[in-house]
Amino acid sequence: MRGGVEIYYSGLGDSADSVIKRMVAGEKKNCVVITSDREIARYAWSHDAVPVESERFARILERKDAAAPSSADYGDDEDEYDEQRRGGNPYRLSKRDRAIRRALGKL
């Protein structure tokens, strides 16, 4: 562990994707998965984990005030996971974006 970050490597003959999927499936509590891989993001959602796009996470890290991410970090971008916009209150964030906001607020 370095700076509070644990680094894992996939073994010989094992893909990084399979390691990530095993880690997500094995978590007993919700976790945050930083990825731009759509397959991993879908897998994370299906296992009660919150995937955050890598670029979005990098923007938060670059900001001086990382404890209070701006609303631009929560889904004002185009939908990166091909979800269609649905009806409802246009001023309320989607369920996915609210989950991301909660997860990023804990970091």
C-alpha positions in Angstrom: 0.0 0.0 0.0 1.3 3.4 -0.9 -0.4 6.6 0.0 -3.6 4.7 1.0 -3.8 3.1 -2.4 -3.5 -0.7 -2.8 -2.1 -1.9 -6.1 -3.0 -5.3 -7.5 -1.5 -7.1 -10.4 -3.0 -9.9 -12.5 -1.1 -13.1 -12.5 0.4 -14.8 -15.5 -2.5 -16.0 -17.7 -5.1 -13.9 -15.8 -6.6 -10.8 -17.3 -6.9 -7.5 -15.3 -10.7 -7.5 -16.1 -11.1 -10.9 -14.5 -9.2 -9.7 -11.4 -11.4 -6.6 -11.1 -14.6 -8.7 -11.5 -13.5 -11.1 -8.8 -12.7 -8.2 -6.5 -16.1 -6.5 -7.1 -18.0 -9.8 -6.7 -16.1 -10.5 -3.4 -16.8 -7.2 -1.8 -19.4 -7.4 1.0 -20.0 -3.6 1.0 -20.4 -1.1 -1.9 -17.2 -0.1 -3.6 -16.1 2.4 -6.2 -14.6 1.1 -9.4 -12.6 3.6 -11.5 -12.9 2.5 -15.1 -13.7 3.6 -18.6 -14.3 0.0 -19.7 -18.1 -0.4 -20.4 -18.1 -4.1 -19.7 -16.5 -3.6 -16.2 -18.8 -0.6 -15.5 -21.9 -2.8 -16.3 -20.5 -5.6 -14.2 -19.9 -3.2 -11.3 -23.5 -1.8 -11.4 -24.9 -5.3 -11.4 -22.9 -6.1 -8.2 -23.9 -3.0 -6.3 -20.6 -1.2 -6.9 -20.4 2.3 -8.4 -18.3 2.7 -11.5 -16.8 6.1 -12.1 -15.3 7.0 -15.5 -11.5 7.4 -15.3 -11.5 10.9 -16.9 -14.1 12.1 -14.4 -12.1 10.8 -11.5 -8.9 12.4 -12.9 -10.7 15.8 -13.0 -11.6 15.4 -9.4 -8.1 14.5 -8.4 -6.7 17.5 -10.3 -8.9 19.9 -8.5 -7.5 21.6 -5.4 -10.7 21.0 -3.4 -11.2 17.3 -4.0 -13.4 16.9 -1.0 -16.2 18.9 -2.7 -16.4 17.9 -6.4 -18.4 20.3 -8.6 -21.7 19.4 -10.2 -19.7 19.1 -13.5 -18.2 15.9 -12.1 -21.6 14.2 -11.6 -23.0 13.6 -15.0 -23.4 16.8 -16.9 -21.2 15.1 -19.5 -22.8 13.0 -22.2 -23.8 9.5 -21.0 -20.7 7.4 -21.2 -22.5 4.1 -20.7 -25.1 4.4 -23.5 -28.1 4.9 -21.3 -31.1 6.7 -22.8 -32.5 9.7 -21.2 -35.9 9.1 -19.7 -38.8 11.2 -18.6 -39.1 12.7 -15.1 -37.8 15.7 -13.3 -35.1 17.3 -15.6 -33.5 19.0 -12.7 -32.9 15.8 -10.7 -29.8 13.7 -11.3 -30.3 10.2 -12.6 -30.2 7.3 -10.1 -26.8 6.4 -11.5 -25.4 10.0 -11.2 -26.8 10.2 -7.6 -24.9 7.0 -6.7 -21.7 8.3 -8.2 -22.2 11.6 -6.3 -22.6 9.7 -3.0 -19.6 7.4 -3.8 -17.3 10.3 -4.7 -18.4 12.3 -1.6 -16.9 9.5 0.5 -13.5 9.6 -1.1 
